[in-house]
Amino acid sequence: MMPQLFAHPFSSYCQKVLIALYENDTPFEFRMLGPDAPDAYRELTAHWPIGKFPMLLDDGRPVNEASIIIEHLALHHPGPVRLIPEAPERALEVRFWDRFFDNYIAMPQQKFVIDAMCPKDKRDPYGVERAGAMLDTAYAHLDRHMAGREWVAGAAFSLADCSAAPQLFYADWTHPIGERFPAVTAYRKRLMARPSFARCIEEARPHRPLFPLGAPDRD
């Protein structure tokens, strides 16, 4: 039985896993989550009461958290594109940058989104201001790192780039990267041109009205 991915195409963390699956043409069944598929969500929470997604169900075994799912795929469903290097030191670099995008791009970006979803009297402008400052600091660090590089952790596309693609995609909608950080902007464009992520972008396009800040008329 092929693995089942419980996910939504507009979710950045689901896209992270989808990129890995598409990079290696890994066969899988997509289990769409949403109000029109309550059975899928019930099955998800039966395996994972926390209810967060994506979740991979592989031979009856639930695998949670996007980075762990990609590690699982590398172990149990390897393909021609090796997303985690075999050399331990290189693998550590890849894992560091994976965490960088989750913790210092995705987390502050989500602060903007969650705040926009709150009632006006419950919003946190100071927290949003701090999140913007964190993004600017992260953009600046990444901009220095990406000078002269194609991919973020070595010469090859990796787990770290799977993480970077959706997080930078949505972060630029939320707190624009712009001309201030040209190396980050160029990296984002390369990620968007990567066929695996370009496919994610198109699959998510019908769901753009879900973005609470309003999806920009670009990308």
C-alpha positions, 0 to 999 in steps of 0.5 A: 500500500502506498503512503498516504499524505494527510494535508492541505495544498495551501499549507506551507508545511504540507508544501514542504513535504510535497516538494520532497515527494515530487522531487523523487516522484514518490508514489503516494495518495493525497488525503485532502483535509478541509471542511468537505472531507471530515472523514479524512480529519477524523482519521488524522486525529485518530492517529494524531490527537494533536490534529496538526498536519501534514501527517504521513500514514505509511503501512499503518504507521503515522509519521508527524512533523514535516521534517521528520516525514522527509527524513522518513521518506529518505529512509524508507522511500529513497529516490534519485534526489538525496535531500539529506546528505550522507556525510554527517557534517553536511547533513548537520548544515542541512538540518540547521537551515531547515530549522532556520526557516521553520523557526525564524521565517515561518514562526514570525510570519505566522504571527502576522497571519494569526494576528489578522485572524483575531478580533480587532480588540484582541490584536497584538500590534507590538507582537507584530512589530517584533515579528517584523523585526525578527523577519528583517534580521533573518532576511539580512542573515540569509542575504549575507549567506546566499551571496554567490550560492544557488542553494542554501546548504551546499551545492545540491537542492536539499531538505533545507530548500524544501523548507525555504521554498514555502516559507519565503514564498508566504513571508514575502507576501506578509513582510516583503523582502523586496530590494533590501535583500537582493540575494534572498529575492533571487533565491526565492525566484529560483525556488519558485522556478524549481518544478517541484515547488512550481507544482505546489504553487499551482496546486495551491492557487485556487485556495489563495482567498484563504490567506487572511492578509489578502494574497497579493496579485503576483506570483 
